[in-house]
Amino acid sequence: MVDQPVTSRGAATYQRILDVATREFAEHGIAGARIERIVSAARTNKAQLYAYFGNKDKLFDTIFFGSLERIVNVVPIDAADLADWAVRLYDEYLRRPDLIRLATWARLERRPTGHLVEDHDRLGDHKLRVIAEAQAAGRVRQGDPFDVMAMVIAMSMAWSPVSNVYAATAQEPSDVHERRRTLLHECVRRAVAPK
């Protein structure tokens, strides 16, 4: 059984482990991440890490599923304006490139095909429902709501760390990002417009 921190000091250690492990997994992947580096940088020990998370795979799961929940909460879908949703996703990927890197490692090391996570319904049902409702109202083109969602997300990731052309950073000039946002917004708007 995995322990939960019960003191403020324990909660701080727990959070340090999460922060350091997020960077470690984002940089090195699941197989390449090292518990020794994590506990050293988090100023704790293996026993504490294992007490809180169980093992390295469960630590990755905690971080990865937390990142998926975070993106749903920080960038909620707006089916009335999927183009704006794509732009907000673009901005979040600039702020948190580690989120995309974690998903990429999960795809490479765990689930090379199909859905990225087993309980995809829990994370995607709301998005699919609002897209279907927008389609029924004639605001979004017809088609499988999942495919519409996947296309919009893929477009939002055009300049993300998984781009095979160019990975953007938050340090680039703001006018460059504004041009990309404008292009992304217009392309998504046209792609999802009802026919």
ABEGO torsion letter per residue (X at the ends): XBBBBABAAAAAAAAAAAAAAAAAAAAAEAAABBAAAAAAAAGBBAAAAAAAAGBAAAAAAAAAAAAAAAAAAABBBBAABAAAAAAAAAAAAAABAAAAAAAAAAAAAABABEBABAAAAAAAAAAAAAAAAAAAAGABBBEBAAAAAAAAAAAAAAABAABAABBBBAABBAAAAAAAAAAAAAAAAAAABBX
